[in-house]
Amino acid sequence: MGQDSGDLALFRADIRAWLDENCPQDMRDGAVGEDSICWGGKNWNFTSEAQEIWLHRCATAGYSVPTWPVEYGGAGLNRDQEKIFHEEMARINARLPLQSFGIWMLGPALLQFGTHAQKLHFLPPIARGEIRWCQGYSEPGAGSDLASVQTKAEDKGDHWLVNGQKIWTSYANKADWIFALLRTDRDAPKHKGISFVLIDMRSEGASTRPIGLISGASPFCETFFDNVKVPKSYGEDIPSQVGEINRGWDVAKYLLTHEREMISGSAMLAGSGRSLGVILSESGHLDDPILRADVMRAEIDELAFGLTLERYKDQASAGQGTGDASAMLKYVGTELNKRRQELIMAGAGADALAWDDGRAPDWLRSKANSIEGGTSEVMLSILSRRVLGLPG
């Protein structure tokens, strides 16, 4: 952390004072596990009064989505201010007030492609944690080849009639709405006949079924649409599709870069609050010189990756975007998180076999990072062809 300029120094002082005054003590434990996350939504039950207070205070100030424009529920922070905000959050080990696919994925897509009325209608409820979203991309026959989606939306005048199935829909059984890729022109080339559509999960004919995983806890679901009527408009200049009809692939690709960056950041999120060395020192196994060396290498790599993430964020804020480099971030972040979980298991010794303390489930869950958001093999293929220009 370097020396702040005059305006940034004042901003840091203001943010520090605000956090010291407003962040409840119970939200200063640096917790990052599933049980500590506030997902929000119509059916969300706060785990504590402190969690509810923290979300309300942050949302009121715009700090649940600090870089979003003020008119859409954010605080309008620029890139330098955002860095300071997260540094000051880390200083007191503050939990993120809200995490959601609406923030990570749909929000950026709406900011880029949505109408002003769409943004005003959908973004502030996301920022306040009132609406929980899920992602309707993958299908049984369209995983890595996502453009092969077959869930169809038939034009019925004032509404779309949607039929089909999505799979691996994370938290669909808890979501209020879904952003989905639907085939709206079955005669067009597969990348050209897709639309990006927003659907209320309470719609008649929409249903979900959880998918069990080896970890014993699964966020994944199958999602079914059986003659679901989706209005073409939710109000004046608020179409149910984002971007142009039949041009949803443009939105999908943009959103995928944010999804990959979100997954890539899981390694850094897992490392926030307490370092890997601190976690393992509590188990008393860091006297093993081989394990200690592995931990030090992992922490150095995490630090280097964190700096790389910051560099790409700076480029994105300058309008350059990350593009295909998001595949690199996703792949490396995935490998770092899996490595971290392996070392935590190794450092715990026989205690790692205990199920209730979260280490074994977290280790098993990390394996999914190399599949979700695009498999590691696909990420390496993108890097080899589109970044390095290697022959096919």
WOJO-V16674 format. One record per backbone hydrogen bond with DSSP energy under -0.5 kcal/mol. NH is the residue of the N-H (numbers start at 1). CO is the residue of the C=O. Records with the same first field share a line. If there is no record, write none. Layout:
# WOJO-V16674
NH: CO, CO
This chain:
# WOJO-V16674
9: 5
10: 6
11: 7
12: 8
13: 9
14: 10
15: 11
16: 12
17: 13
18: 14
19: 15
20: 16
21: 17
22: 18
23: 19
24: 22
27: 24
28: 25
30: 93
36: 33
37: 33, 34
39: 37
41: 129
44: 41
46: 44
52: 48
53: 49
54: 50
55: 51
56: 52
57: 53
58: 54
59: 55
60: 56
61: 57
62: 58
63: 58
64: 58
65: 62
66: 63
68: 65
72: 69
73: 70
74: 69
75: 62, 65
76: 68
77: 66
82: 78
83: 79
84: 80
85: 81
86: 82
87: 83
88: 84
89: 85
90: 86
91: 87
92: 88, 89
93: 90
94: 89
95: 27
99: 38
104: 100
105: 101
106: 101
107: 102
109: 105
110: 106
111: 107
112: 108
113: 109
114: 110
118: 237
119: 115
120: 116
121: 117
122: 118
123: 119
124: 119
126: 122
127: 123
128: 124
129: 126
130: 125
131: 125
134: 177
136: 134, 179
137: 135
139: 142
142: 139
146: 144
148: 145
149: 146
152: 163
153: 183
154: 161
156: 154, 159
158: 156
160: 230
161: 154
162: 160, 228
163: 152
164: 225
166: 223
167: 138
168: 221
169: 221
170: 168
171: 219
172: 169
174: 171
175: 171, 172
176: 132
177: 132
178: 199
179: 134
180: 178, 197
181: 136
182: 180, 195
183: 151
184: 182, 193
185: 193
188: 185
192: 189
193: 189
194: 246
195: 182
196: 242
197: 180, 195
198: 240
199: 178, 197
201: 176
203: 200
206: 203
207: 224
209: 222
211: 220
212: 210
216: 213
222: 209
223: 166
224: 207
225: 164
226: 205
227: 225
228: 162
230: 160, 228
231: 229
232: 158
234: 238
238: 235
240: 232
242: 196
243: 113
247: 244
248: 194
249: 194
250: 247
251: 247
252: 248
253: 249
254: 250
255: 251
256: 252
257: 253
258: 254
259: 255
260: 256
261: 257
262: 258
263: 259
264: 260
265: 261
266: 263
267: 264
269: 265
270: 266
271: 267
272: 268, 269
274: 272
279: 275
280: 276
281: 277
282: 278
283: 280
284: 280, 281
285: 280
288: 285
289: 287
292: 288
293: 289
294: 290
295: 291
296: 292
297: 293
298: 294
299: 295
300: 296
301: 297
302: 298
303: 299
304: 300
305: 301
306: 302
307: 303
308: 304
309: 305
310: 306
311: 307
312: 308
313: 309
314: 310
315: 311
316: 312
317: 313
318: 314
319: 316
320: 315
321: 315
325: 322
326: 323
327: 324
328: 324
329: 325
330: 326
331: 327
332: 328
333: 329
334: 330
335: 331
336: 332
337: 333
338: 334
339: 335
340: 336
341: 337
342: 338
343: 339
344: 340
345: 341
346: 342
347: 343
348: 344
349: 345, 346
351: 348
352: 349
353: 350
354: 351
358: 355
360: 354
362: 358
363: 359
364: 360
365: 361
366: 362
367: 363, 364
368: 365
369: 366
370: 367
371: 368
372: 368
374: 371
376: 370
379: 375
380: 376
381: 377
382: 378
383: 379
384: 380
385: 381
386: 382
387: 382, 383
388: 383
390: 384
